[in-house]
Amino acid sequence: MNYTESKRLLERAKMSLAGGVSSEFRKYAHPHALFYSHGEGVHLYDVDGNKYLDFTLSQGPLILGHSHPHVLKRIQEYSAKGQLFAGQHLLELELAEKLQQHIPSAELIRFCLDGSTAVQTALRVSRAKTGKGKFIRFEGHYHGWLDNVSWGLTLDEEKMGPRENPLSLPWSEGLPANTKDDFIILPWNDLELLKKTMEEHHQNIAAIITEPIMCNSGCILPREGFLEGLREICNAYGTALIFDEVITGFRTSLGGAQSYYNITPDISIFAKAMASGYPISAVVGKKEWMRSLEDGSVIHAGTMNAACALTAAALGTIEVLEEKGTHERIHALGKMLMDGLREISADLDQNLLVQGLGPMLHTGFTNLKETHEFRDMATYDAVRSKLFVTKMHDRGVRIIGRGLWYISAVHTEEHIEHAISVAREVLQEMR
């Protein structure tokens, strides 16, 4: 593919945007940060005229694909009435009632703009209710980029310390050293180690926060009984169970992973797929945990929260997802893709590991038959895994650089078959 115009625009952008981008991870596209002109359905187009079958879906939010007509219509009609009122409006209320209808833990709701601020709201509420200062989180789980969760995301086994007592490695320079004192970090999917840690430290633990599926690192599913075990432990100690459903929300089901797995957390965070790419998130929870927001003892604010266009986008998205059979179809297409990739990997004697739930999945090269925690990711051949993504991209199939795929409601079996066919070409070439 030709990327000449993107390269020219990137050099221009570096004169005004730090690094030429507005998010660090956009730097690492192949062969460099790319500029896009438009998206339509499952296809994305760049300024050089290249066309991509898109499984990145803007890092997950575009569960209805690019520029879905019903969502755009909703936004246009409501934006004509106003943009921001510094007060309440009807669609905000209707959206909250819609979330209550679908999400098991959504007895009370507050809206934010993104997952990072919503996570901090949930942690603040947990500390307020319990009177305790720390939370437990897991290696490789992403809960935003703010200071007290920007630890434990660096995969370096020599520096991570013993598995039973991990060290918290900073993800970025500029983090206050004392922010690592806000939490205890553990490997995921190890219920016995979590029980032992809670026995020793429960008097200081306000919350346990987890991705119900470890989407950001390998798309790793919870072991059987793990989420149930988290619920039991939190019940035993009066600790908040927080599900970070920024990715799993509205993607695994309308009620998120908590509905799919039938585990009701105390507080949850929803974002990404909630509004087809518009910046809105929600903190939802049981009344007993959200009461501090209700009575104002915990401050939560935001000028842009629940702006008109954002709530319209969310309602429009959910209305489409409510159509009969939508999630069943997304799951079926994801399974079709996973089965196809596994079949060609076996045919070509490649060690491509394919895992996930279906609506989201991960591919990478490792001799392990399955992975269960962040440290297992060290077994992946990073060079071959990156090469696979790069070669798929050069053939017009766009995947997230770390090997994560997303399925939308507008992908078809033909799109999946095409992706599998291209993957066969790539794996044959990589032999």
Backbone hydrogen bonds in HBPLUS format (Angstrom, degrees):
<---DONOR---> <-ACCEPTOR-->    atom                        ^
c    i                          cat <-CA-CA->   ^        H-A-AA   ^      H-
h    n   atom  resd res      DA  || num        DHA   H-A  angle D-A-AA Bond
n    s   type  num  typ     dist DA aas  dist angle  dist       angle   num
A0007-LYS N   A0003-TYR O   3.03 MM   4  6.23 157.9  2.08 154.1 160.5     1
A0008-ARG N   A0004-THR O   3.01 MM   4  6.32 155.4  2.08 147.9 154.7     2
A0009-LEU N   A0005-GLU O   2.92 MM   4  6.16 163.8  1.94 153.0 157.0     3
A0010-LEU N   A0006-SER O   2.85 MM   4  6.02 149.2  1.95 146.4 155.4     4
A0011-GLU N   A0007-LYS O   3.12 MM   4  6.39 159.0  2.17 148.9 152.8     5
A0012-ARG N   A0008-ARG O   3.14 MM   4  6.45 153.3  2.21 143.8 151.4     6
A0013-ALA N   A0009-LEU O   2.75 MM   4  5.99 154.0  1.82 147.4 155.3     7
A0014-LYS N   A0010-LEU O   3.00 MM   4  6.25 143.1  2.14 148.1 156.6     8
A0015-MET N   A0012-ARG O   3.08 MM   3  5.64 158.3  2.13 113.2 120.0     9
A0016-SER N   A0013-ALA O   2.95 MM   3  5.52 162.2  1.98 117.5 123.2    10
A0017-LEU N   A0013-ALA O   2.68 MM   4  5.52 167.8  1.70 173.0 175.8    11
A0020-GLY N   A0017-LEU O   2.81 MM   3  4.59 160.6  1.84 114.3 117.9    12
A0026-ARG N   A0023-SER O   3.08 MM   3  5.77 158.5  2.13 122.0 128.2    13
A0027-LYS N   A0024-GLU O   3.19 MM   3  5.94 163.4  2.22 118.2 123.1    14
A0028-TYR N   A0025-PHE O   3.32 MM   3  5.77 153.1  2.40 107.9 113.9    15
A0047-VAL N   A0035-PHE O   3.00 MM  12  5.94 157.9  2.05 146.7 145.0    16
A0037-SER N   A0045-TYR O   2.82 MM   8  5.77 154.5  1.88 136.1 144.8    17
A0045-TYR N   A0038-HIS O   2.89 MM   7  5.50 155.6  1.95 170.6 178.1    18
A0040-GLU N   A0043-HIS O   2.86 MM   3  5.37 161.9  1.89 151.7 157.8    19
A0043-HIS N   A0040-GLU O   3.00 MM   3  5.37 164.3  2.02 131.8 134.0    20
A0041-GLY N   A0066-HIS O   3.03 MM  25  4.68 149.8  2.12 136.5 128.3    21
A0066-HIS N   A0041-GLY O   2.70 MM  25  4.68 167.3  1.72 137.9 136.6    22
A0054-ASP N   A0042-VAL O   2.79 MM  12  5.49 171.1  1.80 168.2 168.9    23
A0044-LEU N   A0052-TYR O   3.02 MM   8  5.16 151.2  2.10 138.2 147.2    24
A0052-TYR N   A0044-LEU O   2.81 MM   8  5.16 153.2  1.88 155.0 162.5    25
A0046-ASP N   A0050-ASN O   3.05 MM   4  5.45 153.9  2.12 144.9 153.2    26
A0049-GLY N   A0046-ASP O   2.95 MM   3  5.46 160.6  1.99 119.7 122.7    27
A0053-LEU N   A0396-GLY O   2.72 MM 343  6.05 166.9  1.74 159.5 158.8    28
A0398-ARG N   A0053-LEU O   2.94 MM 345  6.02 161.6  1.97 147.9 154.0    29
A0055-PHE N   A0398-ARG O   2.88 MM 343  5.63 154.6  1.94 149.9 158.5    30
A0406-TYR N   A0055-PHE O   2.79 MM 351  5.06 145.4  1.91 138.4 149.3    31
A0059-GLN N   A0056-THR O   2.97 MM   3  5.37 121.3  2.32 110.2 123.8    32
A0060-GLY N   A0056-THR O   3.20 MM   4  6.48 133.0  2.43 143.8 156.9    33
A0060-GLY N   A0057-LEU O   2.90 MM   3  5.06 133.2  2.12  99.7 113.9    34
A0062-LEU N   A0057-LEU O   3.25 MM   5  4.96 171.8  2.26 138.0 136.8    35
A0063-ILE N   A0061-PRO O   2.78 MM   2  5.70 138.8  1.95 108.7  96.0    36
A0065-GLY N   A0062-LEU O   2.96 MM   3  4.88 159.4  2.00 110.6 111.4    37
A0409-ALA N   A0063-ILE O   2.76 MM 346  6.06 165.5  1.78 162.3 162.7    38
A0072-LEU N   A0068-HIS O   3.05 MM   4  6.29 169.2  2.06 162.2 165.5    39
A0073-LYS N   A0069-PRO O   2.95 MM   4  6.02 156.5  2.00 145.1 151.5    40
A0074-ARG N   A0070-HIS O   3.04 MM   4  6.22 160.8  2.08 145.9 150.7    41
A0075-ILE N   A0071-VAL O   3.03 MM   4  6.29 162.3  2.06 153.8 158.2    42
A0076-GLN N   A0072-LEU O   2.93 MM   4  6.10 169.7  1.94 154.2 157.0    43
A0077-GLU N   A0073-LYS O   3.01 MM   4  6.10 168.9  2.03 154.2 157.1    44
A0078-TYR N   A0074-ARG O   3.14 MM   4  6.26 162.3  2.17 146.7 151.7    45
A0079-SER N   A0075-ILE O   2.83 MM   4  5.80 158.1  1.87 153.3 160.0    46
A0080-ALA N   A0076-GLN O   3.30 MM   4  6.31 139.9  2.47 137.6 145.4    47
A0081-LYS N   A0078-TYR O   3.00 MM   3  5.43 153.0  2.07 109.0 117.3    48
A0082-GLY N   A0079-SER O   3.10 MM   3  5.15 147.2  2.21 100.6 110.3    49
A0308-CYS N   A0083-GLN O   3.10 MM 225  5.21 150.2  2.19 142.0 146.1    50
A0093-LEU N   A0090-LEU O   3.06 MM   3  5.29 117.0  2.47 102.6 116.9    51
A0094-GLU N   A0090-LEU O   2.94 MM   4  6.28 162.3  1.97 154.8 160.4    52
A0095-LEU N   A0091-LEU O   2.82 MM   4  5.89 152.1  1.90 143.0 150.1    53
A0096-ALA N   A0092-GLU O   3.07 MM   4  6.29 158.6  2.11 144.6 150.1    54
A0097-GLU N   A0093-LEU O   3.01 MM   4  6.28 161.0  2.05 153.1 158.0    55
A0098-LYS N   A0094-GLU O   2.96 MM   4  6.13 143.1  2.10 138.0 148.5    56
A0099-LEU N   A0095-LEU O   2.95 MM   4  6.28 154.2  2.02 152.1 158.1    57
A0100-GLN N   A0096-ALA O   3.01 MM   4  6.33 157.1  2.07 148.3 154.6    58
A0101-GLN N   A0097-GLU O   3.08 MM   4  6.26 143.3  2.22 137.5 146.9    59
A0102-HIS N   A0098-LYS O   3.32 MM   4  6.65 139.1  2.50 141.8 151.0    60
A0102-HIS N   A0099-LEU O   3.15 MM   3  5.33 130.2  2.41  99.6 111.8    61
A0103-ILE N   A0099-LEU O   2.84 MM   4  5.72 170.8  1.85 165.2 167.1    62
A0106-ALA N   A0103-ILE O   3.12 MM   3  5.39 163.2  2.15 116.7 122.0    63
A0107-GLU N   A0105-SER O   2.96 MM   2  5.93 134.9  2.17 108.0  94.8    64
A0107-GLU N   A0285-GLY O   3.05 MM 178  5.70 134.5  2.26 116.3 129.4    65
A0108-LEU N   A0285-GLY O   3.00 MM 177  5.63 150.6  2.09 156.7 165.4    66
A0285-GLY N   A0108-LEU O   3.02 MM 177  5.63 151.6  2.11 157.9 163.3    67
A0110-ARG N   A0283-VAL O   2.93 MM 173  5.27 147.3  2.03 147.5 157.3    68
A0283-VAL N   A0110-ARG O   2.82 MM 173  5.27 166.5  1.83 161.9 166.5    69
A0112-CYS N   A0281-SER O   2.83 MM 169  4.93 164.4  1.85 127.8 132.6    70
A0281-SER N   A0112-CYS O   2.95 MM 169  4.93 159.8  1.99 120.1 118.2    71
A0118-ALA N   A0114-ASP O   3.24 MM   4  6.38 155.4  2.31 145.4 152.8    72
A0119-VAL N   A0115-GLY O   2.88 MM   4  6.04 155.5  1.94 154.1 159.2    73
A0120-GLN N   A0116-SER O   3.30 MM   4  6.58 160.2  2.34 143.3 147.8    74
A0121-THR N   A0117-THR O   3.04 MM   4  6.29 147.7  2.14 143.1 152.0    75
A0122-ALA N   A0118-ALA O   3.03 MM   4  6.34 158.6  2.08 149.5 154.3    76
A0123-LEU N   A0119-VAL O   2.99 MM   4  6.31 157.6  2.05 153.9 159.9    77
A0124-ARG N   A0120-GLN O   2.96 MM   4  6.11 156.7  2.02 144.3 150.7    78
A0125-VAL N   A0121-THR O   2.96 MM   4  6.20 163.1  1.99 154.0 158.2    79
A0126-SER N   A0122-ALA O   3.06 MM   4  6.24 155.4  2.12 143.8 150.4    80
A0127-ARG N   A0123-LEU O   2.98 MM   4  6.24 160.4  2.02 151.1 155.7    81
A0128-ALA N   A0124-ARG O   2.97 MM   4  6.17 158.0  2.02 149.4 155.8    82
A0129-LYS N   A0125-VAL O   3.06 MM   4  6.28 160.9  2.10 151.2 155.0    83
A0130-THR N   A0126-SER O   3.09 MM   4  6.16 167.0  2.10 151.0 154.8    84
A0131-GLY N   A0127-ARG O   2.84 MM   4  5.42 144.5  1.97 141.7 150.0    85
A0134-LYS N   A0204-ASN O   2.97 MM  70  5.81 157.6  2.02 175.0 175.2    86
A0206-ALA N   A0134-LYS O   2.68 MM  72  5.72 167.3  1.69 161.1 162.3    87
A0135-PHE N   A0182-ASP O   3.03 MM  47  6.59 138.2  2.22 137.7 150.1    88
A0184-ILE N   A0135-PHE O   2.93 MM  49  6.41 144.2  2.06 146.3 155.8    89
A0136-ILE N   A0207-ALA O   2.88 MM  71  6.36 156.9  1.93 151.4 157.9    90
A0209-ILE N   A0136-ILE O   2.97 MM  73  6.32 165.1  1.99 177.4 176.9    91
A0137-ARG N   A0184-ILE O   3.03 MM  47  6.42 158.3  2.08 156.4 162.2    92
A0186-LEU N   A0137-ARG O   3.08 MM  49  6.52 146.5  2.19 143.9 153.4    93
A0141-HIS N   A0138-PHE O   3.15 MM   3  5.70 164.5  2.18 135.5 136.4    94
A0139-GLU N   A0186-LEU O   2.87 MM  47  5.95 154.1  1.93 146.3 152.9    95
A0140-GLY N   A0152-GLY O   2.90 MM  12  6.04 167.8  1.91 163.5 167.2    96
A0149-VAL N   A0146-LEU O   3.18 MM   3  5.94 163.9  2.21 125.8 130.8    97
A0150-SER N   A0147-ASP O   3.23 MM   3  5.31 165.0  2.25 107.5 112.1    98
A0171-TRP N   A0150-SER O   2.99 MM  21  5.37 155.1  2.05 152.3 144.5    99
A0152-GLY N   A0169-LEU O   2.97 MM  17  5.31 150.8  2.05 141.9 151.3   100
A0159-LYS N   A0156-ASP O   2.92 MM   3  5.55 139.1  2.09 117.9 128.6   101
A0160-MET N   A0156-ASP O   2.93 MM   4  5.95 129.4  2.19 149.0 162.5   102
A0167-LEU N   A0160-MET O   2.78 MM   7  5.12 171.1  1.79 138.3 139.9   103
A0165-ASN N   A0162-PRO O   3.07 MM   3  5.34 145.6  2.19 106.5 116.7   104
A0179-THR N   A0176-PRO O   3.00 MM   3  5.70 163.5  2.02 122.4 127.6   105
A0180-LYS N   A0177-ALA O   3.38 MM   3  6.21 163.7  2.41 118.8 122.1   106
A0181-ASP N   A0178-ASN O   3.00 MM   3  5.37 155.9  2.06 108.3 116.1   107
A0182-ASP N   A0179-THR O   3.19 MM   3  5.50 164.6  2.22 107.8 111.9   108
A0194-LEU N   A0190-ASP O   3.18 MM   4  6.40 153.5  2.25 144.2 152.0   109
A0195-LYS N   A0191-LEU O   2.89 MM   4  6.15 156.7  1.94 150.4 156.4   110
A0196-LYS N   A0192-GLU O   3.04 MM   4  6.29 161.9  2.08 149.2 153.5   111
A0197-THR N   A0193-LEU O   2.98 MM   4  6.17 157.9  2.03 145.8 151.9   112
A0198-MET N   A0194-LEU O   2.91 MM   4  6.13 159.8  1.95 152.6 157.8   113
A0199-GLU N   A0195-LYS O   2.94 MM   4  6.16 152.8  2.02 148.3 155.9   114
A0200-GLU N   A0196-LYS O   3.21 MM   4  6.46 146.4  2.33 141.3 149.3   115
A0201-HIS N   A0197-THR O   2.90 MM   4  6.03 143.9  2.03 146.8 157.5   116
A0202-HIS N   A0198-MET O   2.81 MM   4  4.72 132.7  2.03 143.3 140.0   117
A0204-ASN N   A0201-HIS O   2.87 MM   3  5.73 168.8  1.88 131.7 135.6   118
A0205-ILE N   A0202-HIS O   3.23 MM   3  5.03 157.8  2.28 101.1 107.6   119
A0240-ALA N   A0206-ALA O   2.97 MM  34  6.22 168.8  1.98 145.0 141.6   120
A0208-ILE N   A0240-ALA O   2.86 MM  32  6.26 153.3  1.93 169.3 177.6   121
A0242-ILE N   A0208-ILE O   2.87 MM  34  6.03 179.2  1.87 162.2 162.2   122
A0210-THR N   A0242-ILE O   3.05 MM  32  6.43 153.3  2.12 159.0 165.6   123
A0244-ASP N   A0210-THR O   2.85 MM  34  5.82 172.0  1.85 145.2 147.7   124
A0215-CYS N   A0213-ILE O   2.73 MM   2  5.47 131.6  1.96 113.0  97.1   125
A0214-MET N   A0220-ILE O   2.85 MM   6  4.87 149.5  1.94 162.5 155.3   126
A0220-ILE N   A0214-MET O   3.15 MM   6  4.87 142.8  2.29 121.9 117.8   127
A0226-PHE N   A0223-ARG O   2.99 MM   3  5.39 168.1  2.00 133.4 135.2   128
A0229-GLY N   A0225-GLY O   2.86 MM   4  5.93 146.3  1.98 139.3 149.0   129
A0230-LEU N   A0226-PHE O   2.95 MM   4  6.33 149.8  2.04 149.6 157.7   130
A0231-ARG N   A0227-LEU O   3.08 MM   4  6.38 157.9  2.13 147.0 152.1   131
A0232-GLU N   A0228-GLU O   3.03 MM   4  6.36 157.2  2.09 149.1 154.8   132
A0233-ILE N   A0229-GLY O   2.96 MM   4  6.16 163.2  1.99 153.7 157.8   133
A0234-CYS N   A0230-LEU O   3.01 MM   4  6.19 167.6  2.02 153.8 156.9   134
A0235-ASN N   A0231-ARG O   2.98 MM   4  6.15 153.3  2.06 145.1 152.9   135
A0236-ALA N   A0232-GLU O   2.97 MM   4  6.17 153.5  2.05 145.7 152.7   136
A0237-TYR N   A0233-ILE O   3.19 MM   4  6.47 145.4  2.32 148.3 156.2   137
A0238-GLY N   A0234-CYS O   2.95 MM   4  5.68 117.5  2.35 143.2 155.0   138
A0239-THR N   A0234-CYS O   3.04 MM   5  4.61 144.1  2.17 133.5 138.4   139
A0266-ASP N   A0241-LEU O   2.84 MM  25  5.26 145.8  1.96 139.1 150.5   140
A0267-ILE N   A0241-LEU O   3.25 MM  26  6.53 163.4  2.28 149.1 150.4   141
A0243-PHE N   A0267-ILE O   3.04 MM  24  6.55 154.1  2.11 153.7 157.6   142
A0269-ILE N   A0243-PHE O   3.03 MM  26  6.52 146.7  2.15 161.6 166.9   143
A0245-GLU N   A0269-ILE O   2.81 MM  24  5.30 129.8  2.07 138.7 153.2   144
A0249-GLY N   A0245-GLU O   2.78 MM   4  4.77 147.9  1.88 123.4 130.0   145
A0251-ARG N   A0248-THR O   3.17 MM   3  5.23 150.4  2.26 113.1 120.7   146
A0252-THR N   A0248-THR O   3.05 MM   4  5.52 175.6  2.05 148.3 147.9   147
A0256-GLY N   A0253-SER O   3.00 MM   3  4.88 163.4  2.03 105.6 109.2   148
A0259-SER N   A0256-GLY O   3.20 MM   3  5.51 131.9  2.45 102.6 113.5   149
A0260-TYR N   A0256-GLY O   3.10 MM   4  6.42 161.0  2.14 146.1 151.9   150
A0261-TYR N   A0257-ALA O   2.78 MM   4  5.85 164.4  1.81 154.8 157.0   151
A0262-ASN N   A0258-GLN O   2.91 MM   4  5.44 113.8  2.36 120.6 135.3   152
A0263-ILE N   A0258-GLN O   3.01 MM   5  4.97 141.7  2.16 133.6 144.5   153
A0286-LYS N   A0266-ASP O   2.95 MM  20  5.60 153.4  2.02 155.6 161.5   154
A0268-SER N   A0284-VAL O   2.74 MM  16  5.28 154.7  1.80 158.3 162.2   155
A0284-VAL N   A0268-SER O   2.94 MM  16  5.28 165.3  1.96 148.8 153.7   156
A0270-PHE N   A0282-ALA O   2.94 MM  12  5.15 161.2  1.98 149.0 155.0   157
A0282-ALA N   A0270-PHE O   2.79 MM  12  5.15 153.0  1.86 146.5 151.1   158
A0274-MET N   A0271-ALA O   2.67 MM   3  5.33 160.7  1.71 146.2 152.6   159
A0278-TYR N   A0275-ALA O   3.13 MM   3  5.33 158.9  2.18 112.0 118.5   160
A0280-ILE N   A0278-TYR O   2.94 MM   2  6.11 113.1  2.40 118.5 103.3   161
A0289-TRP N   A0286-LYS O   2.96 MM   3  5.51 139.2  2.13 113.3 124.3   162
A0290-MET N   A0286-LYS O   2.95 MM   4  6.15 149.4  2.04 152.7 162.4   163
A0291-ARG N   A0287-LYS O   2.95 MM   4  5.65 118.1  2.34 149.9 157.1   164
A0293-LEU N   A0290-MET O   2.99 MM   3  5.50 139.7  2.16 112.6 123.3   165
A0294-GLU N   A0290-MET O   3.13 MM   4  6.47 150.9  2.22 145.5 154.4   166
A0295-ASP N   A0291-ARG O   2.82 MM   4  6.14 155.7  1.88 158.6 162.8   167
A0298-VAL N   A0292-SER O   3.03 MM   6  5.29 159.7  2.08 134.1 128.7   168
A0305-ASN N   A0302-GLY O   3.19 MM   3  5.28 156.5  2.25 105.7 112.9   169
A0307-ALA N   A0304-MET O   3.21 MM   3  5.60 128.2  2.50 149.4 137.5   170
A0310-LEU N   A0307-ALA O   3.11 MM   3  5.41 119.5  2.49 103.9 118.9   171
A0311-THR N   A0307-ALA O   3.09 MM   4  6.37 164.9  2.11 166.6 170.1   172
A0312-ALA N   A0308-CYS O   3.06 MM   4  6.22 156.9  2.12 151.6 158.7   173
A0313-ALA N   A0309-ALA O   2.96 MM   4  6.11 151.3  2.05 140.1 147.7   174
A0314-ALA N   A0310-LEU O   3.01 MM   4  6.29 156.0  2.07 146.6 152.8   175
A0315-LEU N   A0311-THR O   2.94 MM   4  6.14 167.3  1.96 150.1 153.4   176
A0316-GLY N   A0312-ALA O   2.91 MM   4  6.00 162.0  1.94 147.5 153.1   177
A0317-THR N   A0313-ALA O   2.96 MM   4  6.10 154.6  2.02 143.9 150.7   178
A0318-ILE N   A0314-ALA O   2.98 MM   4  6.20 169.8  1.99 155.8 157.9   179
A0319-GLU N   A0315-LEU O   2.93 MM   4  6.05 156.5  1.98 149.4 156.1   180
A0320-VAL N   A0316-GLY O   3.29 MM   4  6.53 151.0  2.38 141.6 147.5   181
A0321-LEU N   A0317-THR O   3.04 MM   4  6.35 161.5  2.07 150.7 156.3   182
A0322-GLU N   A0318-ILE O   2.87 MM   4  6.05 132.7  2.10 145.7 157.9   183
A0323-GLU N   A0320-VAL O   3.07 MM   3  5.57 160.7  2.11 112.9 119.0   184
A0326-THR N   A0323-GLU O   3.20 MM   3  5.92 158.2  2.25 147.1 145.9   185
A0329-ARG N   A0325-GLY O   3.01 MM   4  6.08 151.1  2.09 145.8 152.9   186
A0330-ILE N   A0326-THR O   3.05 MM   4  6.40 155.2  2.12 147.5 154.4   187
A0331-HIS N   A0327-HIS O   2.93 MM   4  6.15 167.7  1.95 155.6 158.0   188
A0332-ALA N   A0328-GLU O   2.95 MM   4  6.13 156.0  2.01 142.2 149.4   189
A0333-LEU N   A0329-ARG O   2.90 MM   4  6.12 160.0  1.94 153.5 157.9   190
A0334-GLY N   A0330-ILE O   3.02 MM   4  6.22 157.7  2.07 147.0 153.3   191
A0335-LYS N   A0331-HIS O   2.92 MM   4  6.18 156.0  1.98 150.6 157.2   192
A0336-MET N   A0332-ALA O   2.92 MM   4  6.12 154.8  1.98 144.6 152.0   193
A0337-LEU N   A0333-LEU O   2.96 MM   4  6.22 154.9  2.02 147.2 153.4   194
A0338-MET N   A0334-GLY O   2.92 MM   4  6.17 165.5  1.94 150.9 154.8   195
A0339-ASP N   A0335-LYS O   2.83 MM   4  5.95 169.7  1.84 154.8 158.0   196
A0340-GLY N   A0336-MET O   2.98 MM   4  6.05 156.7  2.03 142.0 148.9   197
A0341-LEU N   A0337-LEU O   2.95 MM   4  6.14 163.0  1.97 154.1 158.1   198
A0342-ARG N   A0338-MET O   2.96 MM   4  6.13 158.5  2.01 150.4 156.5   199
A0343-GLU N   A0339-ASP O   2.96 MM   4  6.11 152.6  2.03 144.5 152.1   200
A0344-ILE N   A0340-GLY O   3.09 MM   4  6.36 165.5  2.11 152.5 154.9   201
A0345-SER N   A0341-LEU O   3.02 MM   4  6.10 150.6  2.11 141.5 150.1   202
A0346-ALA N   A0342-ARG O   3.00 MM   4  6.21 158.2  2.05 146.9 151.9   203
A0347-ASP N   A0343-GLU O   2.91 MM   4  6.14 159.9  1.95 149.2 155.4   204
A0348-LEU N   A0344-ILE O   2.98 MM   4  6.04 150.6  2.07 142.5 148.9   205
A0350-GLN N   A0345-SER O   2.80 MM   5  4.88 175.6  1.81 151.7 152.6   206
A0349-ASP N   A0346-ALA O   3.17 MM   3  4.96 163.6  2.20 101.6 105.9   207
A0366-THR N   A0351-ASN O   3.06 MM  15  5.80 147.9  2.17 170.9 165.9   208
A0353-LEU N   A0364-GLY O   2.71 MM  11  5.50 159.7  1.75 170.5 168.1   209
A0364-GLY N   A0353-LEU O   3.23 MM  11  5.50 143.9  2.37 140.4 150.5   210
A0355-GLN N   A0362-HIS O   3.10 MM   7  5.49 158.2  2.15 147.8 154.7   211
A0362-HIS N   A0355-GLN O   2.76 MM   7  5.49 154.9  1.82 159.3 167.9   212
A0357-LEU N   A0360-MET O   3.19 MM   3  6.02 135.4  2.40 168.9 177.6   213
A0358-GLY N   A0360-MET O   3.28 MM   2  5.05 173.0  2.29 131.8 130.5   214
A0407-ILE N   A0359-PRO O   2.98 MM  48  5.08 160.2  2.02 146.1 143.2   215
A0361-LEU N   A0405-TRP O   3.07 MM  44  5.26 155.8  2.13 139.4 145.0   216
A0405-TRP N   A0361-LEU O   2.76 MM  44  5.26 166.4  1.78 158.7 160.9   217
A0363-THR N   A0403-GLY O   2.87 MM  40  5.07 149.8  1.96 136.1 146.0   218
A0381-ASP N   A0365-PHE O   2.73 MM  16  5.45 159.2  1.77 160.2 167.7   219
A0376-ASP N   A0373-GLU O   3.06 MM   3  5.62 143.4  2.20 112.9 122.9   220
A0377-MET N   A0374-PHE O   2.90 MM   3  5.53 151.4  1.98 116.3 124.9   221
A0378-ALA N   A0375-ARG O   3.16 MM   3  5.70 162.0  2.20 112.6 117.8   222
A0379-THR N   A0376-ASP O   3.06 MM   3  5.81 167.1  2.07 120.8 124.9   223
A0380-TYR N   A0377-MET O   3.16 MM   3  5.62 164.0  2.19 112.5 117.4   224
A0385-SER N   A0381-ASP O   2.91 MM   4  6.02 161.9  1.94 157.7 163.8   225
A0386-LYS N   A0382-ALA O   2.99 MM   4  6.00 159.0  2.03 140.5 146.0   226
A0387-LEU N   A0383-VAL O   2.92 MM   4  6.08 153.2  1.99 143.4 151.8   227
A0388-PHE N   A0384-ARG O   2.93 MM   4  6.14 153.0  2.01 148.1 153.8   228
A0389-VAL N   A0385-SER O   3.31 MM   4  6.61 162.1  2.34 145.4 148.8   229
A0390-THR N   A0386-LYS O   2.93 MM   4  6.15 160.1  1.97 151.9 157.9   230
A0391-LYS N   A0387-LEU O   2.89 MM   4  6.06 164.0  1.91 152.8 156.4   231
A0392-MET N   A0388-PHE O   3.00 MM   4  6.17 151.8  2.08 146.9 154.8   232
A0393-HIS N   A0389-VAL O   2.97 MM   4  6.16 156.9  2.03 145.6 152.1   233
A0394-ASP N   A0390-THR O   2.95 MM   4  6.26 154.3  2.02 148.2 155.0   234
A0395-ARG N   A0392-MET O   3.05 MM   3  5.19 145.4  2.18 100.6 111.3   235
A0397-VAL N   A0392-MET O   2.92 MM   5  5.19 164.3  1.94 138.9 137.4   236
A0396-GLY N   A0393-HIS O   2.88 MM   3  5.01 160.8  1.92 112.2 114.3   237
A0400-ILE N   A0404-LEU O   3.15 MM   4  5.18 151.1  2.24 168.3 160.3   238
A0403-GLY N   A0400-ILE O   2.79 MM   3  5.54 153.3  1.86 134.0 136.2   239
A0411-HIS N   A0408-SER O   3.47 MM   3  5.52 168.0  2.49 100.8 104.3   240
A0415-HIS N   A0412-THR O   3.09 MM   3  5.20 120.4  2.46  96.9 111.0   241
A0416-ILE N   A0412-THR O   3.12 MM   4  6.50 158.6  2.16 150.4 156.0   242
A0417-GLU N   A0413-GLU O   2.84 MM   4  6.06 163.6  1.86 152.3 156.9   243
A0418-HIS N   A0414-GLU O   2.94 MM   4  6.11 152.2  2.02 142.6 150.2   244
A0419-ALA N   A0415-HIS O   2.99 MM   4  6.28 161.1  2.03 149.5 154.0   245
A0420-ILE N   A0416-ILE O   2.97 MM   4  6.24 159.5  2.01 154.5 159.9   246
A0421-SER N   A0417-GLU O   2.94 MM   4  6.13 156.3  2.00 145.6 152.3   247
A0422-VAL N   A0418-HIS O   2.90 MM   4  6.20 159.2  1.95 155.0 160.2   248
A0423-ALA N   A0419-ALA O   2.90 MM   4  6.10 156.3  1.96 145.3 152.4   249
A0424-ARG N   A0420-ILE O   2.94 MM   4  6.22 146.7  2.05 145.1 153.8   250
A0425-GLU N   A0421-SER O   3.18 MM   4  6.55 156.1  2.24 145.1 150.5   251
A0426-VAL N   A0422-VAL O   2.98 MM   4  6.31 161.0  2.01 153.1 158.1   252
A0427-LEU N   A0423-ALA O   2.87 MM   4  6.06 169.6  1.88 154.5 156.9   253
A0428-GLN N   A0424-ARG O   2.93 MM   4  6.05 155.2  1.99 148.8 155.7   254
A0429-GLU N   A0425-GLU O   3.00 MM   4  6.24 156.3  2.06 146.4 153.0   255
A0430-MET N   A0426-VAL O   2.86 MM   4  6.13 148.9  1.95 149.1 158.7   256
A0431-ARG N   A0428-GLN O   3.29 MM   3  5.36 148.3  2.40  97.6 106.6   257
